[in-house]
């Protein structure tokens, strides 16, 4: 995502290659290297899609959690 390497950069690279995806965003909580994230995209313009995708995911998670509490 930036010029700085993430502690999970290698894992995100592997995930993108394995899935043949155009972009992979990896979130790790309490992993063997701590908590962190890494994003790998084939084209820099794909990064523009990430904020909307993360917001969509957050809405979906909140909706599912609301269903579970009813």
DOZAGU-428563 format. One line per field, with one value per residue (C-alpha): y, z, x; residue in three letters; residue number from 1. Coordinates in pm, 1 decimal. Layout:
<pts>
north	c(Y,...)
up	c(Z,...)
east	c(X,...)
res	c(ALA,...)
n	c(NUM,...)
</pts>
This chain:
<pts>
north	c(0.0,231.1,215.9,81.7,-297.8,-437.8,-721.9,-920.6,-809.7,-1157.9,-1322.4,-1072.8,-1136.3,-1512.3,-1468.0,-1247.9,-1492.0,-1797.7,-1639.3,-1467.5,-1165.7,-813.9,-696.9,-853.0,-675.1,-883.3,-799.8,-994.2,-972.6,-1113.4,-1309.6,-1449.7,-1105.7,-911.8,-719.1,-557.5,-533.8,-544.5,-464.7,-596.5,-463.5,-528.1,-168.6,135.3,264.6,-36.5,116.7,377.8,100.5,-9.9,251.2,182.6,-193.2,-165.7,50.1,-207.5,-485.3,-288.2,-226.0,-593.7,-703.3,-457.9,-577.9,-942.0,-858.7,-673.5,-981.9,-1200.9,-980.2,-990.6)
up	c(0.0,68.8,-8.9,342.2,368.8,596.4,831.5,637.8,290.4,197.4,306.0,105.7,-198.6,-165.4,-123.1,-432.0,-640.0,-514.3,-582.9,-903.0,-771.9,-897.8,-536.8,-191.9,140.5,432.9,793.1,1069.8,1437.0,1692.6,1433.3,1471.7,1382.5,1578.4,1436.2,1096.8,740.0,387.4,50.4,-284.7,-606.8,-966.4,-1060.1,-830.5,-942.5,-774.0,-440.4,-501.6,-460.6,-119.6,106.1,-45.5,-18.5,347.2,420.5,244.5,453.8,775.2,692.4,614.8,939.9,1143.0,971.2,1046.7,1408.8,1443.5,1314.0,1569.5,1861.2,1769.5)
east	c(0.0,290.6,658.4,713.5,699.4,431.1,514.5,250.7,358.7,478.1,152.7,-53.5,163.7,114.1,-262.8,-288.3,-86.1,-278.8,-617.3,-505.2,-692.3,-636.4,-607.8,-584.7,-623.9,-502.2,-592.0,-420.5,-514.8,-273.3,-77.3,270.9,404.6,145.6,-145.3,-113.3,-230.0,-97.2,-251.0,-128.2,-277.2,-178.1,-257.3,-232.3,-574.1,-736.6,-639.9,-910.1,-1170.5,-1046.8,-1215.1,-1559.2,-1505.6,-1402.9,-1709.3,-1931.3,-1776.1,-1827.5,-2195.3,-2248.2,-2083.6,-2293.3,-2613.2,-2527.7,-2447.6,-2778.9,-2966.5,-2790.5,-2895.2,-3267.5)
res	c(UNK,UNK,UNK,UNK,UNK,UNK,UNK,UNK,UNK,UNK,UNK,UNK,UNK,UNK,UNK,UNK,UNK,UNK,UNK,UNK,UNK,UNK,UNK,UNK,UNK,UNK,UNK,UNK,UNK,UNK,UNK,UNK,UNK,UNK,UNK,UNK,UNK,UNK,UNK,UNK,UNK,UNK,UNK,UNK,UNK,UNK,UNK,UNK,UNK,UNK,UNK,UNK,UNK,UNK,UNK,UNK,UNK,UNK,UNK,UNK,UNK,UNK,UNK,UNK,UNK,UNK,UNK,UNK,UNK,UNK)
n	c(1,2,3,4,5,6,7,8,9,10,11,12,13,14,15,16,17,18,19,20,21,22,23,24,25,26,27,28,29,30,31,32,33,34,35,36,37,38,39,40,41,42,43,44,45,46,47,48,49,50,51,52,53,54,55,56,57,58,59,60,61,62,63,64,65,66,67,68,69,70)
</pts>
